[in-house]
Amino acid sequence: MKMHCQGALGRAGRISMFAAALSLLLAARLGAQGRASNEPPANSQAPAAKTPRAAARKDLTGYWVSVVTELWRYRMLVPDKNDYEFVPLNPEGRKVADTWDPAKDQAAGNECKSYAAPAIMQVPGRLHIYWQDDSTLRMDIDSGTQTRLFHFGGSAPQSDAPTWQGYSVASWEGDENIDTRDGQGGPIQDAAGRLVPGRVLRQADYLRVLTTRLRPGYLQKNGIPYSANATLEEDFDAFSDPYGGDTWLTVTSVVTDPQYLIEPLFTHAHFKKIPDSSGWDPTPCRANEPR
């Protein structure tokens, strides 16, 4: 009898263990099926990411003409030698500027030194902006017959030789404007008098460009230098005038150069959109003329 009970208990134990193992196996299979049902099919594809061209937040393309609204005598005329009042040069930079000789630049084939990226937006003329491909925005400039390429994504290849226009990496940036007032000077409140979050009025989008790999050149037509260590940061923003109906492009530039500047140089340039290529006039670089 005792042996019979022990055998029965043994069989019951084995049955219990088998049932427990079967339960675990079924649970694992059900879990796998649940996960599989939530996962996309093996042959499905994620939506393709938009190209920089398709994702552009503002349309900067078209023809533009510069409108000189500041520093007129430095932009429309060739400044006198040693006239660097508005440029924060250090002693080394002033020493280099004092040696400026446009005839030597012209003879040496360096007449484009004042048409490089850190200065070209200040040179009066026209721009033609268009997409060269889905990830490269191109800007042709008739003054000096220059071309700038704005590359979306990646970074400047260090193996490339420096050039007048350098290597420009572009990205879309923006800040939300929040309305936190009720229209009568007070904060926005709900029916119970509690403060509520403000509304997003608009997205202020602009193109940010960082340019490096620059060939040494001039910040100003009269030989004010920047070095190969210089970097150029720019913000491009387009907007429509609600009163006059014109479309404008503003360019804010910041040049940083530890070799020749005691602090960054800030400049602004403004361009008005024009309907077509009328007036487009590609000209060569000139060492001693405004454009």
Residue pairs with C-beta under 8 A, 6 or more apart in sequence:
51 134
51 135
52 134
52 135
52 137
52 152
52 153
52 170
52 172
53 131
53 133
53 134
53 135
53 137
54 134
55 172
56 172
57 172
57 174
57 203
57 205
58 205
58 206
58 207
58 237
58 238
59 238
60 129
60 137
60 207
60 236
60 238
60 249
61 129
61 130
61 131
62 128
62 129
62 130
62 273
62 274
63 126
63 127
63 128
63 273
63 274
63 275
63 276
63 277
63 280
64 126
64 127
64 128
64 129
64 249
64 271
64 272
64 273
64 274
65 125
65 126
65 127
65 271
65 272
65 274
65 279
66 123
66 124
66 125
66 126
66 127
66 269
66 270
66 271
67 270
67 271
67 272
68 75
68 76
68 124
69 270
70 268
71 86
71 122
71 267
73 79
74 83
74 86
74 122
74 220
74 221
75 122
75 123
75 124
75 290
76 124
76 290
77 290
78 221
78 222
78 288
78 289
78 290
79 220
79 221
79 222
80 222
81 97
81 98
81 100
81 222
81 223
82 97
82 98
82 222
83 222
84 93
84 94
84 97
84 220
84 222
84 224
87 93
87 219
87 220
87 224
87 261
87 265
88 261
88 262
88 263
88 264
88 265
89 97
89 224
89 260
89 261
89 262
90 260
90 261
90 262
92 259
92 260
93 224
93 225
93 259
93 260
93 261
96 223
96 225
96 260
97 222
97 223
97 224
97 225
99 223
100 222
100 223
101 223
102 223
102 287
102 288
103 287
103 288
105 111
105 113
105 287
106 287
106 288
110 287
111 284
111 285
111 286
111 287
112 144
112 146
112 164
112 217
112 285
113 164
113 216
113 217
113 218
113 287
114 123
114 217
114 218
114 220
114 221
114 285
114 287
115 123
115 141
115 143
115 144
115 146
115 164
115 217
115 285
116 164
116 165
116 166
116 214
116 215
116 217
116 218
116 226
117 148
117 164
117 165
117 166
117 168
117 211
117 214
117 232
118 211
118 214
118 217
118 219
118 226
118 230
118 232
118 253
118 255
119 217
119 218
119 219
119 220
119 221
120 141
120 143
120 144
120 146
120 148
120 165
121 234
121 251
121 253
121 267
121 269
122 220
122 267
122 269
123 141
123 143
123 144
123 290
123 291
124 143
124 290
124 291
125 141
125 142
125 143
125 144
125 281
125 283
125 291
126 141
126 142
126 143
126 274
126 279
126 280
126 281
127 139
127 140
127 141
127 142
127 249
127 271
128 139
128 140
128 141
128 142
128 277
128 280
129 137
129 138
129 139
129 140
130 137
130 138
131 137
131 138
132 138
132 149
135 151
135 152
135 153
136 149
136 150
136 151
136 152
137 149
137 150
137 152
137 170
137 207
138 147
138 148
138 149
138 150
139 147
139 148
139 149
139 150
140 146
140 147
141 147
141 148
142 280
142 281
142 282
142 283
143 283
143 291
144 283
144 284
144 285
144 286
144 291
145 282
145 283
145 284
145 285
146 164
146 165
147 165
148 165
148 168
149 165
149 168
150 168
150 169
150 170
150 207
150 209
151 167
151 168
151 169
151 170
152 169
152 170
152 171
153 169
154 169
155 169
156 166
156 167
156 169
156 212
156 213
157 167
157 213
158 213
160 167
160 213
161 213
162 213
162 214
162 215
162 216
162 228
163 213
163 214
163 215
164 214
164 215
164 217
165 211
166 211
166 212
166 213
166 214
166 215
166 232
167 211
167 212
167 213
168 209
168 210
168 211
169 209
169 210
169 211
170 207
170 208
170 209
171 207
171 208
172 205
172 206
172 207
172 208
173 205
173 206
173 207
173 208
173 235
174 203
174 204
174 205
174 206
175 203
175 204
176 200
176 201
176 202
176 203
176 204
177 200
177 201
177 202
177 204
178 197
178 198
178 199
178 200
178 201
179 188
179 198
179 199
179 200
179 201
180 187
180 188
180 198
181 187
181 188
182 188
182 189
187 195
188 195
188 196
188 197
188 198
188 199
189 195
189 196
190 196
205 237
206 235
206 236
206 237
207 235
207 236
207 237
208 233
208 234
208 235
208 236
209 232
209 233
209 234
209 235
209 236
210 231
210 232
210 233
211 231
211 232
211 233
211 234
212 231
212 232
214 226
214 228
214 230
214 231
214 232
215 228
216 225
216 226
216 227
216 228
216 230
217 225
217 226
218 224
218 225
218 226
219 225
219 226
219 255
219 265
221 290
225 260
226 255
226 257
226 260
226 261
227 257
227 259
227 260
229 257
229 258
229 259
230 255
230 256
230 257
230 259
230 260
231 255
231 256
231 257
232 253
232 254
232 255
233 253
233 254
233 256
234 251
234 252
234 253
234 254
235 251
235 252
236 249
236 250
236 251
237 249
237 250
237 252
238 247
238 248
238 249
238 250
238 273
239 247
239 248
239 250
240 246
240 247
240 248
241 247
241 248
246 272
246 273
247 272
247 273
248 270
248 271
248 272
248 273
249 270
249 271
249 272
249 273
250 268
250 269
250 270
250 271
251 268
251 269
251 270
251 271
252 266
252 267
252 268
253 265
253 266
253 267
253 268
253 269
254 264
254 265
254 266
255 261
255 264
255 265
255 267
256 264
257 265
283 291
